[in-house]
Amino acid sequence: LLHLFHTRNKNQHSHSIWYRHFNIFRRQLSHLTSNLTTLNTIPTTSHHAQTHKKKTLDPILIARIRARVNYWRDFLARKWQRAFSQLVADQRFGVLGIFLLAVLAQVCGIVGITAEWEEM
């Protein structure tokens, strides 16, 4: 959905302030899903070299994923929330802002950012 949203709105809104935050959110989410997909893949053949390579790369990927989620929690998620909330406040594009806030809330809930904020 985010890819379609980006494709549909990039020409009209590419110079808007909120669009920069949306583009960062979209790219960060793409990197996270790519890392998670790589982490969860199983080597197709049972060659020892591929299994060993996966065992070597898994801790690196886990560290990258944790660092990315921590960076989101500490810095980016609040910026994204503020930018998308301002879009909701703008009456012309309120529906776009509500959609982006809903996606942000779902993503933050899935990766555990919301639970960590509630504990604070």
PyMOL commands that set and color helices and strands:
alter all, ss='L'
color gray80, all
select helices_A, chain A and resi 2-13+17-40+48-89+91-111+113-119
alter helices_A, ss='H'
color red, helices_A
deselect
rebuild
show_as cartoon
